[in-house]
């Protein structure tokens, strides 16, 4: 399964992947300070696909990820055709509020 890592600060890493162990679903961003223990997790979409994160100029977390296109689902009954979604989040939107610990 594919995942995406972002070093937001020297001691802060964000990890995004599909939280489901059965199918490509539940795109979730997790936050860690030690690289081993996730302190928070936040589901950003029920759907999930390949993703990539970045730190934006306004210090938000940007994530681009693929989802099945509605056209593919309607016309072909499958998820072979993908759309790309881009969203930005403040750290607080992801449940990251006490960063000093």
N, C-alpha and C positions, 0 to 999 in steps of 0.2 A: 504494500500500500504506500502511496506517495504522501509526503509531508513537506512542510515548509518551515524553516527556521529564520528568526530575525533577532539579532543582537541589538536590543533597543538601547541599552546603556552597558557600561562595563560589566555590571553584575546582574543584568536582566536579559533573559532570553524568552522570546515568544515562540510557541510551536503550534502550527495549525495542521490538522488532518481530519479525516473522517473518523468520528468517534464510534461508529458502528463496526462491529467485528463481523457482521454478516453481509453487508452490502455498502455501496457508496452512498452514505447518508450521514447526516448530522455533522456538518462542518463545524469544528470547535477550535477555538484558540485557547491555549493554556499558557500560563506564565510561571517562570521559575527564576530563582536567584542563584541556585547552586547547580543547575543542570541535571538534578536528580529528582527533586521533589516539586510537584506542581502545586503552587499556592492557590491559584484560581483557575477556573475553566469557564468558558462562555460559549454557548452554541450560537452561531451567527446565521445558520441556514439549515433547514431540514435536508436540503439537497447537498451534494458534495462531489467534488471533482478535483483535478489537479489545481494547486494553488501556489501563489507566490506573495510574500509580504514585503513591505518597505516602510521605512520611517519617513513621513512626509515633512515638508518644510514647516508646516504648522504644528509639528511634533505629535501628529496622530499616527496611528497604525493604518496603513493602507493594505488592502488585500484584494488581489485579483484571483478569481477562481472560475472554473467552468461548471456549467449546469446543463442538463438536457434542454434543448430549445423547445419551446411550446409548439413550434411548427413540426418538429420531428415527432413529438408525441402525437400530435393531431393527425399528421399526414402519413406517418410510417409506423406508428405504434411502438416506436423504440426510442432509444436515447443516443443513437449514433451521431447525430448532429448536435454540436455544442454551441452555447452562447457563453460569452465571457462577461462576468459581473465584476465591477470594482466598487468597493465600499471603503469608507474611512471611519475610524473609531477613535474617540478619546480613550485614554487608558481607563478612566472611570467608567466608560461605557462597557468595558470588558471586565468590570469588577475589581480592577487594580486600583486600590485607593491608598493603602498604607505602604508606600514603597521604601521606607527607611528601614524596615525590619529585614 
